[in-house]
Amino acid sequence: MIDWTCDDQGNQVVTDVALGDFDIAFKMQDHKPLRTHYAIGNVMWRSPEGQTGRGVTKASDVYSFGLVCLYALGGGELLLLDN
């Protein structure tokens, strides 16, 4: 998400930036792994522990963010499997 404004010349100026996840967003309590009977999040960005139901933590988010970065840097081809 980007917060921006226009300067006197009409140029857009970014004033604040925040990374957000609209697929699943919540505040974890007590820093304990979240355990569910089902997988959470988009399968393409899911961490191994999230994929297998062993619980997700902040480290899972870091892993998923790394996948997003690899995907973006690789032009979208790096993580896609051939049939």
Secondary structure, 3 states (H helix, E strand, C coil): CEEEEECCCCCEEEEEECCCCCCCCCCCCCCCCECCCCCCCCCCCCCHHHHHCCCECHHHHHHHHHHHHHHHHCCCCCCCCCC
